[in-house]
Amino acid sequence: MKLKLITSCAFAVLVTAALTAPALTPADARSNRYIDDDYTRPRYGAAPVLAIVGLKEQRITLYDARGKMLESPVSSGATGYETPPGIYSIVQKKEEHHSNLYDDASMPYMQRLLWTGIALHEGVLPGYAASHGCIRLPGSFAQRLFGLTNMGMRVIVTREDIAPAPIAQPFLFGTREVANESEGETSILGIPVSVGRDNGSDLLQRLRLNAMAKTGEAEAAARRERELKQTAQKKAAEAAPALKVVAAAERDVAKAEADLVATAKLIETADTDAKAEKAAQAKELATTKLASARERLTQAKAQVEAKAAVAATARQEAEAAEEAKNVAQGAAEEAELNTAPVSVLISRKTHRLYIRKANQPIYEGPVSIRDADKPIGSFVYTAVDTSRSGALNWNVVSMYKDALNVEPYVKTKEQAASKKKQPPAPPHPTDVAAASAALERLTVPQEALEKISAVVLPGSSLIITDEAPSVETGKDTDFVVFMSGEPAGSMAIRKRAPSQGYARRSGGESDFWGNPRPRRYGGGGGGWSRGGFPSFFGGF
């Protein structure tokens, strides 16, 4: 597995963005236009742990351990192609991508949320939902976001924008046991930790370095196995000719024995002294040949035994190297797995608890939910960082502003934003009380608790929901959950759209928030693709 480390490219994107970002002028402040200081000047070194897309507001907000980090307008799925509200994560990133559904449409800085075809990517924002299900981003923001995010980052799509709120660590994840500071050093998963000096990032870095070391050991063990297997094959090949020598020597012995028997009969049947003497001489010669043949056979057998012993030793060494390689690879895989956050999903609909790590299922079992006939709500709890004391800081997002009394979906007419720019509406607060109450209704088997790692790294998450995990939860994905009762046209319509002519927009237009539209033609992210179909339409 490749380690998911933030590369220097992300820092380069941050620096470039900061150097080129427009300054906030008094005129801008007076006009109340949407120019957010966090948007134009992102915090250095910050890595987002969560993205929330509010469909009503047509907005995406990135959150790191300290809160809101970046914000941008978006354009989600139009009527009939709606982006389904739900819980996703980034499963693939491609800087250059083209749709295989919509006339090879260009989708720069694509970050896939579903393998069946929903993603974040650069595109045109007309001021309302207009894509085929994807979430379009402004060009500069899409590029910046691409450099900041890590694979597996949680992306939540809500009907209305919801802000995460702090919450106590869910009881499922327990408390990390560390030594007192006076004890100096302790060990977590075999990694020495200096208590009082190591925070979550330090521990994660150590776990990653340990995984790299274990991977190196596994690679070395694999090389040794290959070398010893080649040696074993060579020694086995060298033993093969010796077996042929033995077979030839055995034939010589058999012939010499037959000749000796024949000369003995000649002696018995000789009717003259001359014939008897000649037969005796033949017998003596046959006896000498037999002795010589037997000596050669003995030597050949000894040579075969020696070479067979060497070959057997080489084979045993190769087998031992293979076993050592398997052990080393298992240790490397375990060490790599220890660097991955754990994801837990509890479904009231299925009455089951599911655990995934590094996008792989590691446990599934029953869970008890008090008052199981009543809604529990849908919440995403995320470990955002670890303090120096070892305690985790968590936040929670409710999928609806009123977690337990969700209003039925009502279709609204899509319309472009007003020419007069207004500041974006603030997100709704998360229903923390309902999120805490949901935790109190759970009774989790000890077996399941033991499956959750004692070291819960930032990025670990818990989903409690009335819904079942979607069938989209599969190989190489974290949990995917769709909210029932919401439109999901983009999931129902996954066929190629017809090519139709669209008039080009005139230059000089601005997007939803007043930013200049990019003018890219001939396959660019905001212009036209081959065949005359708009390249900014989402799809794969």
C-alpha positions in Angstrom: 0.0 0.0 0.0 1.1 3.5 -0.7 1.3 5.8 2.3 -1.2 8.6 2.1 1.1 11.5 3.1 0.5 15.1 2.2 3.1 16.0 -0.4 5.1 19.2 -0.9 2.7 19.9 -3.8 0.0 20.8 -1.4 2.2 23.3 0.3 3.2 24.7 -3.1 -0.5 25.2 -4.0 -1.0 26.9 -0.7 1.9 29.3 -1.1 0.9 30.1 -4.7 -2.7 30.7 -3.7 -1.6 33.0 -0.9 0.7 35.0 -3.1 -1.8 35.5 -5.9 -5.0 36.0 -3.7 -6.6 39.4 -4.0 -6.4 41.6 -1.0 -9.6 42.6 0.8 -10.2 46.2 0.1 -12.5 48.6 2.1 -14.7 48.9 -1.0 -15.2 45.1 -1.0 -16.1 45.2 2.7 -18.6 48.0 2.3 -20.2 46.2 -0.7 -20.8 43.1 1.5 -19.6 40.9 -1.4 -18.6 37.4 -0.7 -14.9 37.6 -0.1 -14.0 35.4 2.8 -10.6 35.9 4.4 -10.3 32.2 5.1 -11.0 31.5 1.5 -8.5 33.9 0.0 -5.8 33.2 2.6 -5.9 29.5 3.7 -4.0 28.6 6.9 -0.6 27.1 6.1 -0.1 23.5 6.9 -3.8 22.8 7.5 -5.3 19.6 6.1 -9.1 19.3 5.9 -10.7 16.4 7.8 -14.2 17.0 6.6 -16.1 18.7 3.7 -19.8 19.5 3.9 -21.9 20.4 0.8 -25.1 22.3 1.4 -27.4 21.7 -1.6 -29.8 24.5 -0.7 -27.0 27.0 -0.3 -25.0 25.5 -3.2 -21.9 25.7 -1.1 -19.0 23.5 0.0 -17.2 24.2 3.3 -13.9 22.5 4.4 -13.2 22.0 8.0 -9.9 21.2 9.7 -9.1 20.6 13.4 -9.6 24.3 14.2 -12.9 24.8 12.4 -13.9 26.3 9.1 -11.0 26.3 6.7 -12.2 27.1 3.2 -15.6 27.8 1.6 -16.8 28.1 -2.0 -19.9 28.1 -4.1 -20.7 24.9 -6.1 -23.2 23.7 -8.7 -24.7 20.3 -7.9 -27.1 18.0 -9.8 -30.0 19.6 -11.7 -33.6 18.3 -11.5 -33.7 14.7 -12.6 -29.9 14.5 -12.0 -29.9 15.4 -8.3 -26.8 14.8 -6.2 -28.1 12.5 -3.5 -27.7 13.8 0.1 -25.6 11.4 2.0 -22.3 10.4 3.4 -19.3 9.8 1.1 -15.5 9.9 1.1 -12.9 10.5 -1.6 -12.0 7.3 -3.3 -10.0 8.5 -6.3 -8.2 11.6 -7.4 -7.2 12.5 -11.0 -5.9 15.9 -12.1 -7.1 15.3 -15.7 -10.2 13.2 -16.2 -12.8 12.9 -19.0 -16.4 11.7 -18.7 -17.2 8.4 -20.5 -20.9 9.2 -20.2 -21.1 12.8 -21.6 -19.1 13.1 -24.8 -15.7 12.9 -23.2 -16.4 16.0 -21.1 -13.4 17.4 -19.3 -13.5 17.2 -15.5 -10.2 18.8 -14.2 -9.1 18.1 -10.6 -11.6 15.3 -10.3 -12.1 13.8 -6.8 -14.4 10.8 -7.0 -17.0 10.1 -4.3 -18.7 7.1 -5.9 -17.3 4.6 -8.4 -20.6 4.8 -10.2 -20.1 8.4 -11.1 -20.3 11.3 -8.6 -17.3 13.5 -8.0 -16.0 17.0 -7.1 -14.4 18.7 -10.1 -13.8 22.0 -11.8 -16.7 23.3 -13.8 -19.0 26.3 -14.6 -21.2 27.6 -11.9 -24.4 29.3 -13.3 -25.7 30.1 -9.8 -27.9 27.1 -9.3 -27.9 23.3 -9.5 -27.0 22.5 -13.1 -24.8 19.4 -13.3 -25.6 15.7 -14.1 -25.0 14.8 -10.5 -21.4 15.9 -9.8 -20.5 18.8 -7.6 -18.8 21.5 -9.8 -16.2 23.8 -8.2 -14.7 27.1 -9.4 -11.4 26.5 -11.2 -9.0 28.1 -8.7 -10.8 26.5 -5.8 -10.9 23.0 -7.4 -7.1 23.2 -8.0 -6.5 24.3 -4.4 -8.8 21.7 -2.9 -7.1 19.0 -5.0 -3.8 19.8 -3.5 -5.1 19.8 0.1 -7.3 16.7 0.4 -6.2 13.2 1.2 -7.7 10.0 -0.1 -10.5 8.9 2.2 -11.5 12.4 3.5 -15.1 12.4 4.5 -17.5 14.4 2.3 -21.0 15.0 3.5 -23.8 16.2 1.3 -26.8 17.7 3.1 -30.1 19.1 2.1 -29.3 22.3 4.0 -25.8 23.4 5.1 -25.0 22.1 8.6 -22.0 23.1 10.7 -20.1 20.6 12.8 -20.0 21.1 16.5 -17.6 19.8 19.2 -18.7 16.7 21.1 -17.2 14.4 23.7 -15.4 11.3 22.4 -17.9 8.5 21.7 -17.6 5.7 24.2 -17.0 3.1 21.5 -13.5 4.4 21.0 -12.5 4.1 24.6 -9.6 6.1 26.1 -6.0 5.6 25.1 -4.0 4.3 28.1 -0.6 6.0 28.4 2.0 6.0 31.1 2.4 8.9 33.5 4.8 11.6 32.4 7.1 10.6 35.2 7.6 7.2 33.5 9.1 8.9 30.5 8.4 6.4 27.8 5.6 4.1 26.9 4.7 2.0 23.9 1.6 2.1 21.7 1.4 -0.7 19.1 5.1 -1.3 19.7 6.0 2.3 18.9 7.9 4.1 21.7 6.0 7.3 22.7 7.4 10.1 24.8 4.5 10.9 27.1 3.9 14.6 27.4 5.8 15.4 24.2 4.0 13.3 21.6 0.7 14.5 20.2 -1.5 12.8 17.6 0.5 14.0 14.7 3.7 12.7 16.3 2.2 9.3 16.9 0.8 9.1 13.4 4.2 10.0 11.9 5.9 7.4 14.0 3.3 4.8 12.9 4.0 5.8 9.3 7.7 5.5 9.8 7.2 2.1 11.4 5.1 1.0 8.4 7.8 2.2 6.0 10.4 0.2 8.0 8.2 -2.9 8.0 7.6 -2.5 4.3 11.4 -2.3 3.8 11.8 -5.5 5.8 9.1 -7.2 3.7 10.8 -6.1 0.5 14.2 -7.4 1.7 12.6 -10.7 2.8 11.0 -11.0 -0.7 14.3 -10.4 -2.4 16.0 -13.0 -0.2 13.2 -15.5 -1.0 13.7 -14.9 -4.7 17.4 -15.4 -4.4 17.1 -18.6 -2.4 14.5 -20.0 -4.7 16.8 -19.4 -7.6 19.6 -21.1 -5.7 17.4 -24.1 -4.9 16.4 -24.4 -8.6 20.1 -24.2 -9.6 21.1 -26.9 -7.1 18.2 -29.1 -8.1 19.3 -28.7 -11.8 22.9 -29.6 -10.8 21.6 -32.8 -9.2 19.8 -34.0 -12.3 22.9 -35.0 -14.3 24.3 -37.0 -11.4 21.1 -39.1 -11.4 21.8 -39.9 -15.0 25.4 -41.0 -14.1 23.9 -43.3 -11.4 21.5 -44.8 -13.9 24.4 -45.4 -16.4 26.5 -47.0 -13.7 23.7 -49.3 -12.7 23.4 -50.4 -16.3 27.1 -51.1 -16.4 26.9 -53.1 -13.2 24.0 -55.1 -14.5 25.9 -55.9 -17.8 29.0 -56.8 -15.9 27.1 -59.2 -13.7 25.5 -60.8 -16.7 28.9 -61.2 -18.3 30.2 -62.9 -15.2 27.3 -65.3 -15.1 27.9 -66.1 -18.8 31.6 -66.8 -18.3 30.8 -69.1 -15.4 28.5 -71.2 -17.7 31.3 -71.3 -20.3 33.6 -72.9 -17.7 30.9 -75.5 -16.8 30.3 -76.4 -20.4 34.0 -76.4 -21.5 34.9 -79.9 -23.0 38.6 -79.2 -23.4 41.3 -77.8 -21.2 42.0 -75.0 -23.6 38.3 -73.9 -23.6 38.2 -74.1 -19.8 41.3 -71.9 -19.5 40.0 -69.4 -21.9 36.6 -69.3 -20.0 38.5 -68.8 -16.7 40.4 -65.9 -18.2 37.0 -64.4 -19.4 35.6 -64.9 -15.9 38.5 -63.1 -14.3 38.1 -60.2 -16.7 34.3 -60.0 -16.1 35.0 -60.1 -12.3 37.3 -57.1 -12.7 34.8 -55.2 -14.8 32.1 -55.9 -12.3 34.2 -54.6 -9.4 35.0 -51.5 -11.4 31.4 -50.9 -12.4 30.3 -51.3 -8.8 32.9 -48.8 -7.7 31.7 -46.3 -10.2 28.1 -46.8 -9.1 29.1 -46.3 -5.5 30.9 -43.0 -6.4 27.9 -41.9 -8.5 25.5 -42.6 -5.7 27.7 -40.7 -3.3 27.8 -37.7 -5.6 24.0 -37.8 -6.1 23.5 -37.9 -2.3 25.8 -35.0 -1.8 24.1 -32.9 -4.5 20.7 -34.0 -3.3 21.6 -32.9 0.2 22.7 -29.5 -1.1 19.6 -29.2 -3.1 17.4 -30.2 -0.2 19.1 -27.6 2.1 18.6 -25.0 -0.6 15.0 -25.9 -0.9 14.5 -25.8 2.9 16.2 -22.4 3.0 13.9 -21.2 0.2 10.9 -22.5 2.1 12.0 -20.8 5.3 12.6 -17.6 3.3 9.1 -17.8 1.9 7.7 -18.2 5.4 9.8 -15.3 6.6 8.6 -13.2 3.7 4.9 -14.0 4.5 5.5 -13.0 8.1 7.2 -9.8 7.1 4.5 -8.9 4.6 1.9 -9.6 7.3 3.7 -7.3 9.7 4.0 -4.6 7.0 0.3 -4.8 6.2 -0.6 -4.6 9.9 1.8 -1.7 10.4 0.2 0.1 7.4 -3.3 -0.7 8.7 -2.3 0.9 12.0 -1.8 4.2 10.2 -5.3 4.2 8.9 -8.3 5.8 10.8 -11.0 3.4 11.8 -14.6 3.9 10.5 -17.6 2.6 12.4 -21.2 2.6 11.1 -24.2 1.7 13.3 -27.5 1.2 11.4 -30.9 1.3 13.1 -32.4 -0.2 10.0 -30.2 -3.3 10.0 -29.5 -3.4 13.8 -25.9 -4.0 12.9 -22.5 -2.5 13.6 -19.9 -2.4 10.8 -16.2 -1.6 11.1 -13.9 -0.6 8.2 -10.2 0.3 8.2 -8.3 1.4 5.1 -11.5 0.9 3.2 -11.6 -2.8 4.1 -14.3 -4.5 6.2 -12.8 -5.9 9.4 -16.0 -6.6 11.5 -19.7 -6.9 11.3 -22.1 -7.8 14.1 -25.3 -7.1 15.9 -25.9 -4.0 18.0 -28.7 -3.2 20.5 -30.5 0.1 20.1 -32.9 1.2 22.9 -36.4 2.2 21.5 -35.4 0.7 18.1 -38.8 1.5 16.7 -38.1 5.2 17.0 -35.8 7.3 14.8 -32.3 7.8 16.1 -31.2 10.3 13.4 -28.2 10.4 11.2 -24.9 11.8 12.5 -21.2 11.7 11.6 -18.7 11.9 14.5 -15.2 12.7 13.4 -11.9 12.6 15.4 -10.3 15.8 14.2 -7.0 15.9 16.2 -5.2 14.6 19.3 -4.0 16.8 22.1 -0.6 16.4 23.8 -2.3 14.6 26.6 -3.4 11.9 24.2 -7.1 12.9 24.4 -9.0 13.1 21.1 -11.0 16.1 20.0 -14.2 15.2 18.1 -16.9 17.0 16.2 -20.3 15.8 15.0 -22.5 16.7 12.1 -26.2 16.0 11.9 -27.5 15.3 8.5 -30.6 17.5 9.1 -31.1 20.7 11.1 -33.9 18.9 13.1 -32.3 15.5 13.5 -35.3 13.6 14.6 -38.1 15.4 12.9 -37.0 15.6 9.3 -39.3 17.7 7.1 -40.4 15.9 3.9 -38.4 17.0 0.8 -40.2 19.7 -1.2 -39.0 20.4 -4.7 -38.2 24.1 -5.3 -37.8 25.8 -8.6 -34.2 26.4 -9.7 -33.3 29.9 -10.5 -30.2 31.9 -11.0 -28.9 34.1 -8.1 -29.8 37.7 -7.9 -27.6 40.2 -9.6 -27.1 41.9 -6.3 -24.7 39.7 -4.3 -25.7 38.9 -0.8 -23.5 37.3 1.9 -24.0 33.6 2.1 -26.5 32.3 4.7 -24.8 30.8 7.7 -25.0 27.0 8.1 -27.5 25.5 10.5 -26.1 24.3 13.9 -25.7 20.6 14.5 -28.2 19.1 16.9 -25.6 18.1 19.5 -28.2 17.1 22.0 -29.7 14.6 19.6 -26.2 13.3 18.7 -25.4 12.7 22.4 -28.8 11.0 22.9 -28.1 8.7 20.0 -25.0 7.5 21.7 -26.8 6.8 24.9 -29.2 4.5 23.1 -26.5 2.1 22.0 -25.4 -1.1 23.6 -22.3 -2.4 21.8 -21.0 -6.0 22.3 -17.5 -6.2 23.8 -16.3 -8.2 20.8 -17.1 -5.1 18.6 -15.4 -2.8 21.1 -12.2 -4.9 21.0 -12.2 -4.7 17.2 -11.9 -0.9 17.4 -8.2 0.0 17.6 -6.9 1.2 20.9 -5.1 4.0 19.0 -7.8 6.1 17.4 -6.1 8.4 15.0 -7.4 11.7 13.7 -9.8 11.0 10.8 -11.5 8.1 12.6 -15.2 8.3 12.4 -18.5 7.0 13.7 -21.7 7.1 11.7 -25.0 6.5 13.5 -28.0 6.5 11.2 -31.5 5.3 10.6 -30.4 4.2 7.1 -28.6 1.0 6.0 -25.2 1.2 4.3 -25.6 1.7 0.6 -24.7 -1.0 -1.9 -22.1 1.6 -3.0 -20.2 0.5 0.1 -17.9 -2.0 -1.5 -14.3 -2.7 -2.5 -12.0 0.3 -1.9 -14.6 2.5 -0.3 -15.4 3.8 3.1 -19.0 3.7 4.2 -21.5 5.2 1.8 -25.0 6.2 3.1 -27.8 7.7 1.2 -30.6 9.6 2.9 -34.0 8.1 2.2 -36.8 10.4 1.0 -34.4 12.6 -0.9 -34.2 12.9 -4.7 -31.3 10.9 -6.2 -31.8 11.3 -9.9 -28.1 11.1 -10.7 -28.0 7.6 -9.3 -31.1 6.5 -11.3 -30.0 8.0 -14.6 -26.5 6.7 -15.5 -26.9 6.5 -19.2 -25.2 8.6 -21.9 -26.9 11.9 -22.4 -27.8 12.9 -26.0 -25.5 15.4 -27.7 -27.3 18.6 -28.2 -26.2 22.0 -29.3 -25.7 24.7 -26.7 -25.1 28.3 -27.5 -21.8 29.6 -26.2 -22.0 32.1 -23.4 -20.7 35.5 -24.0 -17.5 36.6 -22.4 -17.2 38.7 -19.3 -19.8 36.8 -17.2 -19.3 36.2 -13.5 -20.2 33.1 -11.5 -22.6 32.8 -8.6 -20.4 34.8 -6.2 -19.3 37.4 -8.7 -16.0 35.8 -9.7 -15.0 35.9 -13.4 -15.9 32.7 -15.3 -13.0 30.8 -16.9 -13.2 30.8 -20.7 -11.8 27.5 -21.8 -12.8 26.0 -25.1 -11.8 22.9 -26.9 -12.2 20.5 -23.9 -11.4 22.8 -21.0 -13.1 22.6 -17.6 -15.5 25.5 -18.2 -16.0 25.6 -22.0 -17.0 23.1 -24.6 -16.0 19.5 -25.2 -15.8 17.5 -28.3 -19.2 16.9 -30.0 -20.7 20.2 -28.9 -21.8 19.0 -25.4 -21.0 21.3 -22.5 -17.9 19.9 -20.7 -19.0 21.4 -17.4 -21.8 18.8 -16.9 -20.9 16.3 -14.3 -20.7 12.6 -15.1 -18.3 9.9 -15.8 
